[in-house]
Amino acid sequence: YFIPFCFFIATIFYFIPFCLIVAEFVSLNKTSEAGVYAWVKSSLGGRWAFMSAYTYWFVNLFFFTSLLPKVIAYASYAFLGYEYMFTPLTTAFFSTILFALATYISTNGAKLLGPIISLTSSLMLLLTW
């Protein structure tokens, strides 16, 4: 019974205030097309905006590269029915290919990302249904 209580406490004291902060930043920057940089620049200035955007990028760079080997393992389980153990070199090769593919897709804008996001969000909805 303790774990659901911890999630409840985290929701009350972290996620709800975080959502309210994001909503406030969005309402302050309605005409801006940027994200974190524009939000922080409007409240703290350009130097802190650069630092926050750089930190956000830097953290996500390592997060996504550490996520790719797990995606390969999950995909092997989904397609083969068991977790196929690749060699470290093969995992690094597939991770590099996936990272390059994701970079290519993300740099081609919303035209390419729109259908992909629509498909994956629909599949996630089906998984949780």
N, C-alpha and C positions, 0 to 999 in steps of 0.2 A: 504493500500500500504506500510505501514511501516514494517510489519512483513516480507514480502519477501525481503525487503531491508536489514533487520537485518540478515537474513540467508545468503544473499550475502556477507555482511561484515564479518560475522563469517567464511564463506568459505575462503575468501581472506586472512584474518589476523590470522586464527587459523588452519583450516583444511589443507590447502595447505602447510604451513610451517611444521605442524606436520607430514604430509606424507613425506615431504622431509627429516625431521630428522630421521624418522623410516627407510627410504630407505638408508640413510647414515650409520646408525648403522648396518643394515643388510649387506651392502656391506663391512663394516669393519670386520664383524664376519661371513664370509661365511662358515667356517668350523665348527662353533660352533653349537651344538644342543640345547643349552639353549636359553632363551629369554631375559627378562629384566635384569637378573643378569649378564649375559655375556656382554650385551651391556654396562651397567654402569661400570662394572669392567674394560673393555678395555679403558674407558675414565677417570674414577674418582678413581678407585681402589676398593679393596675388601670390605672395611668398608662401603662405600656408596652403593656398589652393594648389600650387605646384607640388608642395611636399605631400599633401594628402592624395593627389592623383598619382604621383609616383609611387607612394607606398601601396596604394590600392593595386596598381599594376604589378608591382614587384611581388606582393603576396600572392596574387592570383596566378602569376607565372609559375611559381613553385607548386601551388595547389593543383593546377591543371596538369602539370607534368607528372606529379605523383599520382594523379587520378587515372591516367591513361593505362598503366599496367593492370589496374583493377578492372577497367572497362574491357580490356582484352580477355581477362579471366572470366568475367561475367558473360561476355559474348560467346566464348567457347562453351560455357555451360549452357547457354540458351540454345545454341545451334547444334552442339554435339550431345548434350544431355549429361555431360560430366565436365569437370574442370580439367582441361588439357594443360599440362605443365610444359610451358615453353622454356627453352634455354634463355639465360639472361641476354645473350646477343640477339636472339629472335624477338624477345620482348622489347628490347631497345629499338630494334629495326621497326617493328609494328607501331611502337609508340611514336617514333619520329614521323612515320608516314601519317598516322592519325593527327598528330600535331600540325603537320604541314597542310593536310587537308582541311582541318578546322580553321587554320589561319587563312587559307585561300577562300574558304566559304565566307568567313567573317569580313574579309576585305572587299568582297563584291557587293556589299550593301544589302538592303532590305529585300530587294527583288528575289535574291536567292535564298535568304534566310527565312522569309515569310512562309513559304510552303513547308520548309523543314520544321520550323517551330510549330506550325499548325499541326503537322502530322505527329510530331513527338509529344506535344501537349495532349492531343487526342488519345494517343496510346497510353500516356500516363494516367489519364482519366479512366480509361478502360481497366488499367491495372488496379486502380484503387476502388473500382466499383464493386 
